[in-house]
Amino acid sequence: MRETGDHPHHHPHHREHGDGRDGFEKRPGRERGGRGPRVFAPGDLKLLLLALIAEQPCHGYDLIRQIEGMFDGAYSPSPGVIYPTLTFLEESELILGDAVGGKKHYTVTDAGRQSLADQAIALDGVKMRIDVSKRSLRGHDRPAEIHEAVHNLRHALQLHHGRWNADEILRVRDLLNNTAKAIVDGPLNAPENT
């Protein structure tokens, strides 16, 4: 992870899309090192790791296993996502990493506990999103074609940023809601060709 000389505890400021309401810095781009679905919103993983370490001091691989357990094995965060996040928390002095036998053992600091207390509502939101993600991941993966289509939809919405007026909000809302309804309804209501 590259650091800038002037800001040793912050990421480079080249793509700051988040609004920082979760109390952490805005995250540039996607989670790095993660394969598969984007499970965590910006800031979610930092808050979750902080909460898990506050519950019980542990090593990085313990955290990976704990998160995998939360998803009933349907998702496992890669070390390339977990360890940079732990480094950020440690540099922010929210956790303390004590290297024992070559592996770091993480504990929460007083500042970390205060940060958690300040973000109790945000943490509830993280847990709710995990529950929703777990249900959507369980039992089946999205086909690649569907995953690509969802990516295209997200991209279209991002391109729209800053161009919302009342009519456009209603138009796009109806498009999205009608699409969602058609997906849920399935082919049952389609014209019968048989």
Stockholm file with secondary structure:
# STOCKHOLM 1.0

chainA/1-194         MRETGDHPHHHPHHREHGDGRDGFEKRPGRERGGRGPRVFAPGDLKLLLLALIAEQPCHGYDLIRQIEGMFDGAYSPSPGVIYPTLTFLEESELILGDAVGGKKHYTVTDAGRQSLADQAIALDGVKMRIDVSKRSLRGHDRPAEIHEAVHNLRHALQLHHGRWNADEILRVRDLLNNTAKAIVDGPLNAPENT
#=GR chainA/1-194 SS CCCCSSCTTSCCSSCBCSCCTTSSCCCBSSCTTCCSCCCSCTTHHHHHHHHHHHHSCEEHHHHHHHHHHHTTTSCCCCHHHHHHHHHHHHHTTSEEEEEETTEEEEEECHHHHHHHHHTHHHHHHHHHHHHHHHHHHTTCCCCHHHHHHHHHHHHHHHHTTTCCCHHHHHHHHHHHHHHHHHHHHGGGGSCCCC
#=GC SS_cons         CCCCSSCTTSCCSSCBCSCCTTSSCCCBSSCTTCCSCCCSCTTHHHHHHHHHHHHSCEEHHHHHHHHHHHTTTSCCCCHHHHHHHHHHHHHTTSEEEEEETTEEEEEECHHHHHHHHHTHHHHHHHHHHHHHHHHHHTTCCCCHHHHHHHHHHHHHHHHTTTCCCHHHHHHHHHHHHHHHHHHHHGGGGSCCCC
//
